[in-house]
């Protein structure tokens, strides 16, 4: 394109393109949902492939923590906002589950639903306070508010409700059922896997579809140029709040499931350490794609299980974060995508495939 | 009653008065140029009119009502739109995606006409950050033109363009605005262009109105010649 403005009245011949584009977009969505469904079904076989309980417990941890990383990644990708506050929804929902069971005497099912609702409500309250901010202000305020919840939780005066530093052991009625599982089965990673896996895939698909929708376009506009959005007639507060609450909902689902499976909650679930870990996992995996945070969480849990013998995990995480930030911009998935794009023409030439097939699989 | 007017508009940055007691009126379909040397308050003026900066005193009125403290968003929804001197577009989005997004919000029935007139058809499917600067200026303008605004505030639309480009751009702005019956407040550095396309011209100097009138009257005004136009005019 030359540097001149094209003011000559050249009749644009591609005026009739939008419907075709819309159709392509719709087809992309259908294909994506199809792939999601296939992944969903394939993943259900995991407990039959990895029969070892320890392996399954690690994979289950990956899935549950992935929901936290996924929610943080969604906000980073679509609004460019890095949150350290999502731990409050994850941990808040987990605590809500424990409190509903132990203090209110609710059934596991009701407690689970209320945990997600409460986690999401915490997201609404925090969102109202923070979504006007961007960058460092947003980061620091989300951190401050989530740590305020942590402090509240460990107060001695809160001991009757939250158990303070001890947390809560969640003991459910022996005859109760959670999606058909007995209290003992709920703690078995292989038997609990289908629930967690379905929840993760559905949440991921939900975020993906929202990201592709018109609402997702508005979010992108706000991320790119908030001021111009306002001068184009858009409100920017409500879309930001909605995105924040949606990602808070996903983190809450993860936290509630975590509490159901673990059978206990402790203040560490609300702590800064976990918030930082999930953010680092999301960055290492790649904030630019949907699966990046999941891959990052997988690596984190794997590293935690394998290399943590001397208590050196934070050191290793620090090193890997530095390496990723310095050499792999966009994280693992971002780098993989770049390599793929670079080698695609080569591969296409070599093997005669179509190079134009999937350009917008993000 | 004018369509759009400023009364006694004053903007102070601390002790510095960037704009003092400015009165200006805009009638339907009028193209009103605002010129002045650097630092004369032109950009501050547009910012105060468009809701980007709160005036320290004075009023902005639209169709008879005081809108001084209305938000930028409210103004846009009511038909007051602006462009930006420093190109303000959505870099990661394609030209078409961002225009469509804004068109949906502002109920623009004929986006293709705008795309066509501003020559954006060939770049419609490219990411805005990837296209030439001059073309980005046209996207900025297109974003402001969408939705048939009644008042268009243009903040130096020709900034950064070479003479030829700015001449054609101004001609097309004029044509589009006449067609769509838009009243335009055109703040511009390109004095020749302003004299050519505007019906009325206001000259600002040091934050005050030096003169207002038809191009011929302003050109003949001694104060204006002394302060700004010099012998070149």
HADDOCK unambig.tbl for C-alpha pairs under 7 A between the chains (distance, minus, plus):
assign (segid A and resid 1 and name CA) (segid B and resid 132 and name CA) 6.79 0.50 0.50
assign (segid A and resid 2 and name CA) (segid B and resid 132 and name CA) 6.98 0.50 0.50
assign (segid A and resid 3 and name CA) (segid B and resid 132 and name CA) 5.46 0.50 0.50
assign (segid A and resid 3 and name CA) (segid B and resid 134 and name CA) 6.28 0.50 0.50
assign (segid A and resid 4 and name CA) (segid B and resid 134 and name CA) 6.14 0.50 0.50
assign (segid A and resid 4 and name CA) (segid B and resid 165 and name CA) 6.92 0.50 0.50
assign (segid A and resid 5 and name CA) (segid B and resid 134 and name CA) 5.38 0.50 0.50
assign (segid A and resid 5 and name CA) (segid B and resid 135 and name CA) 5.12 0.50 0.50
assign (segid A and resid 5 and name CA) (segid B and resid 165 and name CA) 6.59 0.50 0.50
assign (segid A and resid 6 and name CA) (segid B and resid 118 and name CA) 6.81 0.50 0.50
assign (segid A and resid 6 and name CA) (segid B and resid 119 and name CA) 4.68 0.50 0.50
assign (segid A and resid 7 and name CA) (segid B and resid 117 and name CA) 6.77 0.50 0.50
assign (segid A and resid 7 and name CA) (segid B and resid 118 and name CA) 5.41 0.50 0.50
assign (segid A and resid 7 and name CA) (segid B and resid 119 and name CA) 4.98 0.50 0.50
assign (segid A and resid 7 and name CA) (segid B and resid 168 and name CA) 6.92 0.50 0.50
assign (segid A and resid 8 and name CA) (segid B and resid 119 and name CA) 6.55 0.50 0.50
assign (segid A and resid 9 and name CA) (segid B and resid 116 and name CA) 6.84 0.50 0.50
assign (segid A and resid 9 and name CA) (segid B and resid 117 and name CA) 6.03 0.50 0.50
assign (segid A and resid 9 and name CA) (segid B and resid 119 and name CA) 6.50 0.50 0.50
assign (segid A and resid 10 and name CA) (segid B and resid 119 and name CA) 6.69 0.50 0.50
assign (segid A and resid 11 and name CA) (segid B and resid 116 and name CA) 6.27 0.50 0.50
assign (segid A and resid 12 and name CA) (segid B and resid 116 and name CA) 5.91 0.50 0.50
assign (segid A and resid 12 and name CA) (segid B and resid 121 and name CA) 4.93 0.50 0.50
assign (segid A and resid 12 and name CA) (segid B and resid 122 and name CA) 6.91 0.50 0.50
assign (segid A and resid 15 and name CA) (segid B and resid 112 and name CA) 6.39 0.50 0.50
assign (segid A and resid 221 and name CA) (segid B and resid 90 and name CA) 6.26 0.50 0.50
assign (segid A and resid 224 and name CA) (segid B and resid 90 and name CA) 5.44 0.50 0.50
assign (segid A and resid 224 and name CA) (segid B and resid 91 and name CA) 6.57 0.50 0.50
assign (segid A and resid 224 and name CA) (segid B and resid 92 and name CA) 6.99 0.50 0.50
assign (segid A and resid 225 and name CA) (segid B and resid 89 and name CA) 6.98 0.50 0.50
assign (segid A and resid 225 and name CA) (segid B and resid 90 and name CA) 5.95 0.50 0.50
assign (segid A and resid 228 and name CA) (segid B and resid 88 and name CA) 6.41 0.50 0.50
assign (segid A and resid 230 and name CA) (segid B and resid 72 and name CA) 6.14 0.50 0.50
assign (segid A and resid 230 and name CA) (segid B and resid 73 and name CA) 4.98 0.50 0.50
assign (segid A and resid 231 and name CA) (segid B and resid 72 and name CA) 5.45 0.50 0.50
assign (segid A and resid 231 and name CA) (segid B and resid 73 and name CA) 5.56 0.50 0.50
assign (segid A and resid 231 and name CA) (segid B and resid 76 and name CA) 6.20 0.50 0.50
assign (segid A and resid 232 and name CA) (segid B and resid 73 and name CA) 6.83 0.50 0.50
assign (segid A and resid 232 and name CA) (segid B and resid 76 and name CA) 6.21 0.50 0.50
assign (segid A and resid 232 and name CA) (segid B and resid 102 and name CA) 6.34 0.50 0.50
assign (segid A and resid 233 and name CA) (segid B and resid 73 and name CA) 4.48 0.50 0.50
assign (segid A and resid 233 and name CA) (segid B and resid 74 and name CA) 6.88 0.50 0.50
assign (segid A and resid 233 and name CA) (segid B and resid 76 and name CA) 5.07 0.50 0.50
assign (segid A and resid 233 and name CA) (segid B and resid 77 and name CA) 5.46 0.50 0.50
assign (segid A and resid 234 and name CA) (segid B and resid 73 and name CA) 6.18 0.50 0.50
assign (segid A and resid 235 and name CA) (segid B and resid 73 and name CA) 6.78 0.50 0.50
